[in-house]
Amino acid sequence: MMNALENVNINRVISDTLDLVHIPSATGNTLDAAARYEQMLREVGCTVERYEFIPNNPTLVAVYGEDCGGKSILFNGHMDVVPLAHDTAEVKDGRIYGRGACDMKGSLACILEVVRILHETNTVLPGKLIIVANSLHESPGGRGEDLYALTSQIPLKADLAVVMEGASVDCTIAQLGSATFEITVEREGDTCHQLYAAPNTPHPITIAAEVVRLLDQWNIELEKEWIEDIGYASFFVGSLHSGQFYNQLPNQAVLVGVRRYDPHHTFENVEQTLKLRLDELAEQHGVQIHLDMLKVRDGYRIDKHSSAVAALQRAVSQVRKINLPLVGKKVVTDAGILANALGVPVLCCGPDQHTAHGDVEYVEINELEITVKVYLKLIEEFMLNEAT
């Protein structure tokens, strides 16, 4: 492995990234992208199993190496991209432009190059590499449904998992859980002219304002509970809609937002607590308040003193020449699914993603090369050095 870094061929990484970016794969239909990535995985020496728990959204599980009793590492990346239009993919000024270039087809290309190098150099691993490519990541279109199905139905085992996004120059040791909510305030009766409404008819907009006030007050309470390494849990309302005309009394109001919660809390508990508070408000005003809450990901926390964290710190130190700080984050990744399902340390590591979901998306080619080298060094530090 000592000379593996010298064998990185960035032109192959660029070609693979462009190949994948050219294939449309908005969340909901990744058939073509999955077919091509499966072919690419086989070409570099992997065996591949293809599952389709959700129609048109395959999940790939590739394996490189043999189970020789040593440690194994699982690398995870998603093949779907956000459904936002983008100019045709191109290479320009040291960058690869295109939808999915940094989020996260560049990462999928990086792990291909890692396996290709190991195969070409006849590197014998004491364990094996597992590559999981899933299709339903980008919410609200996808909420990890295929990855949840995979981890519940297929026996995956690894000593370490790496989600190939979410961190470049720090090490994530905790993430908040996240769920979206839609709260509908609904009164009996049809819409009507405000002057013809019966006295004391509940006004959905006024009650919706009470819901906002409740959540604002709740945020004040949450800000008294510091979550180690991360900060505070929260509610955020991003949309409030009601009514169609200035003097028409509506019969409903809808609020949409996100709840970010402590990694020690479950989605079910968070949902039930909010429902109880809304039920109290509904009874007070004589209306119905419906809660539609959907989990994005549960949070997680890993041991900051684990050998996995130390291995990543050493790998990044050797490649990026920086000391990798340990941080908690409010952003969610598929690490939450894997950490809770596999019960092993899950690290986030990939190329810089600051243009993800932007009108113009690109990945720095230099970042792709660095990422390949970090993965190679991580394999060496976690699988090889600790085995000797």
C-alpha positions as CSV (number, residue, x, y, z in Angstrom):
1,M,0.0,0.0,0.0
2,M,3.0,2.3,0.5
3,N,3.1,3.1,-3.3
4,A,-0.6,3.0,-3.9
5,L,-0.9,6.8,-3.8
6,E,1.5,7.1,-6.7
7,N,-0.8,4.9,-8.8
8,V,-3.8,7.3,-8.6
9,N,-4.9,8.1,-12.2
10,I,-7.0,11.2,-11.9
11,N,-7.9,11.1,-15.6
12,R,-9.8,7.8,-14.9
13,V,-11.6,9.5,-12.0
14,I,-12.6,12.4,-14.2
15,S,-13.8,10.0,-16.9
16,D,-15.8,7.9,-14.4
17,T,-17.4,11.0,-12.8
18,L,-18.4,12.4,-16.2
19,D,-19.8,9.0,-17.3
20,L,-22.1,8.9,-14.2
21,V,-23.0,12.6,-14.3
22,H,-24.1,12.3,-18.0
23,I,-26.7,9.7,-16.9
24,P,-29.9,11.4,-15.4
25,S,-30.8,9.9,-12.0
26,A,-33.1,12.3,-10.2
27,T,-34.5,10.7,-7.1
28,G,-37.2,8.2,-8.1
29,N,-35.6,6.6,-11.1
30,T,-31.9,5.6,-11.0
31,L,-32.2,2.5,-13.3
32,D,-29.8,3.7,-15.9
33,A,-27.2,5.1,-13.5
34,A,-27.4,1.9,-11.4
35,A,-26.9,-0.3,-14.4
36,R,-23.8,1.6,-15.5
37,Y,-22.3,1.8,-12.0
38,E,-22.9,-2.0,-11.5
39,Q,-20.9,-2.5,-14.8
40,M,-18.1,-0.2,-13.6
41,L,-17.9,-2.1,-10.2
42,R,-17.6,-5.4,-12.0
43,E,-14.9,-4.0,-14.4
44,V,-12.6,-3.1,-11.4
45,G,-12.9,-6.5,-9.9
46,C,-15.9,-6.5,-7.6
47,T,-18.6,-9.1,-7.3
48,V,-22.0,-7.3,-7.2
49,E,-25.5,-8.1,-5.9
50,R,-28.3,-6.0,-7.2
51,Y,-31.5,-5.5,-5.1
52,E,-34.6,-3.6,-6.0
53,F,-36.6,-3.1,-2.8
54,I,-38.4,-0.1,-4.4
55,P,-39.2,-0.3,-8.1
56,N,-36.9,1.7,-10.4
57,N,-34.5,2.3,-7.5
58,P,-31.8,-0.4,-7.4
59,T,-29.4,-0.9,-4.5
60,L,-26.0,-2.3,-5.3
61,V,-23.8,-4.2,-2.9
62,A,-20.3,-4.8,-4.3
63,V,-17.6,-6.8,-2.6
64,Y,-13.8,-6.7,-3.2
65,G,-11.5,-9.1,-1.4
66,E,-12.1,-12.2,0.7
67,D,-13.3,-12.7,4.2
68,C,-9.9,-13.8,5.7
69,G,-10.8,-12.9,9.3
70,G,-9.5,-9.4,9.1
71,K,-11.4,-6.1,9.3
72,S,-13.8,-5.0,6.6
73,I,-14.8,-1.5,5.6
74,L,-18.1,-0.6,4.0
75,F,-18.2,2.4,1.7
76,N,-21.5,4.0,1.0
77,G,-22.7,6.5,-1.6
78,H,-26.0,7.4,-3.3
79,M,-26.7,7.4,-7.0
80,D,-29.6,9.8,-7.0
81,V,-29.4,13.5,-7.5
82,V,-31.7,16.4,-6.6
83,P,-34.3,17.1,-9.4
84,L,-32.9,20.5,-10.4
85,A,-32.0,21.3,-14.0
86,H,-28.4,21.9,-14.8
87,D,-26.2,22.7,-17.8
88,T,-24.5,19.8,-19.6
89,A,-21.6,18.3,-17.7
90,E,-18.2,19.6,-18.6
91,V,-14.6,19.9,-17.3
92,K,-13.4,23.4,-17.0
93,D,-10.8,25.3,-14.9
94,G,-9.9,22.3,-12.7
95,R,-13.5,21.4,-12.0
96,I,-16.2,19.0,-13.1
97,Y,-19.5,20.7,-13.6
98,G,-22.8,18.9,-13.7
99,R,-25.8,17.8,-11.6
100,G,-24.4,15.2,-9.2
101,A,-20.8,16.0,-9.8
102,C,-20.1,16.6,-6.1
103,D,-23.3,15.2,-4.7
104,M,-22.2,12.5,-5.1
105,K,-21.1,10.8,-8.3
106,G,-17.6,12.1,-7.8
107,S,-17.3,10.0,-4.6
108,L,-18.7,7.0,-6.4
109,A,-15.9,7.4,-9.0
110,C,-13.3,7.8,-6.2
111,I,-14.0,4.4,-4.6
112,L,-13.9,2.8,-8.1
113,E,-10.4,4.2,-8.5
114,V,-9.4,2.8,-5.0
115,V,-10.5,-0.7,-5.9
116,R,-8.9,-0.4,-9.4
117,I,-5.6,0.4,-7.8
118,L,-5.8,-2.4,-5.3
119,H,-6.6,-4.8,-8.1
120,E,-3.8,-3.6,-10.4
121,T,-1.2,-3.7,-7.6
122,N,-2.3,-7.1,-6.5
123,T,-2.8,-5.8,-3.0
124,V,-4.0,-8.6,-0.7
125,L,-6.3,-7.3,2.0
126,P,-6.7,-9.1,5.3
127,G,-10.5,-8.4,5.0
128,K,-12.8,-7.0,2.4
129,L,-14.2,-3.8,1.0
130,I,-18.0,-3.5,0.7
131,I,-19.5,-0.8,-1.5
132,V,-23.2,0.0,-1.1
133,A,-24.7,2.3,-3.7
134,N,-28.3,3.3,-2.9
135,S,-30.9,5.2,-4.8
136,L,-33.3,7.0,-2.4
137,H,-31.3,9.5,-0.6
138,E,-32.4,13.0,-1.6
139,S,-35.5,14.0,0.5
140,P,-38.3,14.6,0.1
141,G,-38.3,12.3,-2.9
142,G,-36.2,9.7,-1.0
143,R,-35.7,9.2,2.7
144,G,-33.3,6.2,2.6
145,E,-36.1,3.7,2.1
146,D,-33.9,1.4,0.1
147,L,-31.1,1.6,2.6
148,Y,-33.4,0.9,5.4
149,A,-34.7,-2.1,3.5
150,L,-31.2,-3.3,2.7
151,T,-30.0,-3.2,6.3
152,S,-33.1,-4.9,7.7
153,Q,-33.3,-7.7,5.1
154,I,-29.7,-8.4,4.1
155,P,-27.1,-9.4,6.7
156,L,-24.4,-6.7,6.2
157,K,-21.4,-6.9,8.5
158,A,-18.4,-4.6,8.6
159,D,-16.0,-3.2,11.2
160,L,-16.3,0.3,9.9
161,A,-18.5,2.2,7.5
162,V,-17.7,5.3,5.5
163,V,-20.4,7.5,4.0
164,M,-18.5,9.2,1.2
165,E,-20.0,12.7,1.7
166,G,-20.7,15.1,4.5
167,A,-17.2,15.9,5.7
168,S,-13.9,16.8,4.1
169,V,-11.8,18.7,6.7
170,D,-13.4,17.5,9.9
171,C,-14.6,14.2,11.4
172,T,-18.3,13.9,12.2
173,I,-18.8,12.1,15.5
174,A,-22.5,13.0,16.0
175,Q,-25.4,14.1,13.9
176,L,-28.9,15.3,14.9
177,G,-31.9,13.4,13.8
178,S,-34.2,15.1,11.3
179,A,-37.9,14.9,10.3
180,T,-40.2,17.0,8.2
181,F,-43.6,17.9,9.4
182,E,-46.8,19.2,7.8
183,I,-49.3,20.6,10.3
184,T,-52.9,21.2,9.0
185,V,-55.3,23.3,11.1
186,E,-58.8,22.6,9.9
187,R,-62.2,23.9,11.1
188,E,-65.6,22.5,10.3
189,G,-67.6,24.1,7.4
190,D,-66.8,25.6,4.0
191,T,-64.9,28.7,3.2
192,C,-67.1,31.8,3.2
193,H,-67.2,35.6,3.2
194,Q,-65.8,36.8,6.5
195,L,-69.0,38.8,7.2
196,Y,-71.2,35.8,6.7
197,A,-69.3,33.5,9.1
198,A,-71.1,32.5,12.3
199,P,-69.9,34.3,15.4
200,N,-66.9,32.7,17.1
201,T,-66.0,30.6,14.0
202,P,-62.4,29.5,14.5
203,H,-60.0,31.2,12.2
204,P,-57.3,28.7,10.9
205,I,-54.8,31.5,10.2
206,T,-55.0,32.7,13.8
207,I,-54.7,29.2,15.1
208,A,-51.8,28.6,12.8
209,A,-50.1,31.6,14.3
210,E,-50.6,30.0,17.7
211,V,-48.9,26.9,16.4
212,V,-45.9,29.0,15.2
213,R,-45.9,30.7,18.6
214,L,-45.9,27.3,20.3
215,L,-42.9,26.1,18.2
216,D,-41.0,29.4,18.9
217,Q,-41.5,28.9,22.6
218,W,-40.5,25.3,22.3
219,N,-37.3,26.4,20.6
220,I,-36.5,28.6,23.7
221,E,-36.9,25.5,25.8
222,L,-34.7,23.4,23.5
223,E,-32.0,26.0,23.7
224,K,-31.7,25.3,27.4
225,E,-30.6,21.7,26.5
226,W,-27.1,21.7,25.0
227,I,-26.4,18.6,23.0
228,E,-22.7,17.7,23.3
229,D,-20.6,18.5,20.2
230,I,-23.7,19.6,18.1
231,G,-25.6,22.5,19.7
232,Y,-29.4,22.5,20.1
233,A,-32.4,20.7,18.7
234,S,-35.0,22.9,17.0
235,F,-38.2,23.4,15.1
236,F,-38.2,25.4,11.8
237,V,-41.2,26.5,9.9
238,G,-40.4,27.1,6.2
239,S,-43.8,27.5,4.8
240,L,-47.3,28.7,6.0
241,H,-50.2,28.8,3.6
242,S,-53.9,29.6,4.0
243,G,-56.6,31.4,2.2
244,Q,-57.3,32.4,-1.4
245,F,-58.9,35.9,-1.1
246,Y,-58.6,38.9,1.2
247,N,-62.1,38.7,2.7
248,Q,-62.7,34.9,2.5
249,L,-62.5,33.0,5.7
250,P,-60.5,29.8,4.9
251,N,-61.3,26.5,6.5
252,Q,-57.7,25.3,6.8
253,A,-54.1,26.5,7.2
254,V,-51.0,24.4,6.5
255,L,-47.5,24.8,8.0
256,V,-44.5,22.9,6.7
257,G,-41.1,22.6,8.4
258,V,-38.4,20.5,9.9
259,R,-37.7,19.1,13.3
260,R,-34.1,18.4,14.3
261,Y,-33.7,16.3,17.3
262,D,-31.2,14.8,19.8
263,P,-29.4,11.7,18.5
264,H,-30.5,10.0,21.8
265,H,-34.1,10.5,20.9
266,T,-36.2,8.4,18.5
267,F,-38.4,9.6,15.8
268,E,-41.4,7.9,17.4
269,N,-40.9,9.8,20.6
270,V,-40.4,13.1,18.9
271,E,-43.5,12.6,16.8
272,Q,-45.7,11.6,19.8
273,T,-44.5,14.6,21.9
274,L,-45.4,17.0,19.1
275,K,-48.8,15.4,18.5
276,L,-49.8,15.7,22.2
277,R,-49.0,19.4,22.2
278,L,-51.0,20.0,19.0
279,D,-53.9,18.0,20.3
280,E,-54.0,20.3,23.4
281,L,-54.1,23.3,21.1
282,A,-56.8,21.8,18.9
283,E,-59.0,21.1,21.9
284,Q,-58.5,24.6,23.2
285,H,-59.7,26.2,19.9
286,G,-62.3,23.7,18.8
287,V,-60.6,22.6,15.6
288,Q,-58.8,19.6,14.2
289,I,-55.0,19.8,13.9
290,H,-53.5,17.0,11.8
291,L,-49.8,16.1,12.0
292,D,-48.1,14.4,9.1
293,M,-44.5,13.8,10.2
294,L,-42.0,11.9,8.2
295,K,-38.5,10.8,9.3
296,V,-35.6,11.9,7.2
297,R,-32.9,10.2,9.3
298,D,-32.4,9.4,13.0
299,G,-29.3,10.9,14.6
300,Y,-26.3,9.0,15.9
301,R,-23.1,9.3,17.9
302,I,-19.9,7.4,17.7
303,D,-17.1,6.9,20.2
304,K,-14.7,9.8,19.5
305,H,-11.9,7.6,21.0
306,S,-12.5,4.7,18.6
307,S,-9.7,3.2,16.4
308,A,-11.8,4.1,13.4
309,V,-11.7,7.8,14.2
310,A,-8.0,7.6,14.9
311,A,-7.4,5.8,11.6
312,L,-9.2,8.5,9.7
313,Q,-7.3,11.3,11.5
314,R,-4.0,9.7,10.6
315,A,-5.1,9.2,7.0
316,V,-6.2,12.8,6.5
317,S,-3.1,14.0,8.3
318,Q,-0.9,12.2,5.9
319,V,-2.8,13.3,2.8
320,R,-4.2,16.8,3.5
321,K,-1.5,17.7,6.0
322,I,-4.0,18.9,8.6
323,N,-5.2,17.9,12.0
324,L,-8.7,16.6,11.7
325,P,-11.1,18.1,14.3
326,L,-13.9,16.1,15.8
327,V,-17.3,17.8,15.4
328,G,-21.0,17.2,15.7
329,K,-23.3,18.3,12.9
330,K,-27.0,19.3,12.3
331,V,-26.9,18.2,8.7
332,V,-28.1,14.6,8.2
333,T,-26.5,11.9,6.0
334,D,-27.1,8.2,5.5
335,A,-24.6,7.6,8.3
336,G,-27.5,7.7,10.7
337,I,-29.1,4.7,9.0
338,L,-25.9,2.7,8.9
339,A,-24.8,3.5,12.4
340,N,-28.1,2.5,14.0
341,A,-28.3,-0.7,11.8
342,L,-24.8,-2.0,11.8
343,G,-23.7,-0.9,15.3
344,V,-20.2,0.0,14.2
345,P,-18.4,3.4,13.8
346,V,-19.6,5.3,10.7
347,L,-17.4,8.1,9.4
348,C,-18.3,10.8,6.8
349,C,-15.5,11.5,4.4
350,G,-15.5,12.8,0.8
351,P,-14.7,15.7,-1.5
352,D,-15.8,19.2,-0.6
353,Q,-19.5,19.5,-1.3
354,H,-20.2,23.2,-0.9
355,T,-21.9,23.5,-4.3
356,A,-24.4,20.6,-3.6
357,H,-28.0,21.5,-4.5
358,G,-26.8,24.7,-6.0
359,D,-27.9,26.1,-9.4
360,V,-24.3,25.5,-10.5
361,E,-22.8,22.3,-9.1
362,Y,-19.2,21.3,-9.5
363,V,-16.5,19.3,-7.8
364,E,-12.8,20.3,-7.7
365,I,-10.7,17.7,-9.5
366,N,-8.0,18.2,-6.8
367,E,-10.6,17.2,-4.2
368,L,-11.3,14.0,-6.0
369,E,-7.7,13.1,-6.1
370,I,-7.3,13.9,-2.4
371,T,-10.3,11.8,-1.6
372,V,-9.0,8.7,-3.4
373,K,-5.7,9.0,-1.5
374,V,-7.5,9.5,1.9
375,Y,-9.5,6.3,1.2
376,L,-6.4,4.4,0.3
377,K,-4.6,5.6,3.5
378,L,-7.7,4.8,5.6
379,I,-7.7,1.3,4.3
380,E,-4.0,1.0,5.1
381,E,-4.4,2.5,8.6
382,F,-7.5,0.6,9.7
383,M,-7.1,-2.8,7.9
384,L,-3.4,-3.3,7.4
385,N,-1.5,-1.4,10.1
386,E,-3.8,-2.5,12.9
387,A,-3.5,-6.1,11.6
388,T,0.3,-6.2,11.9
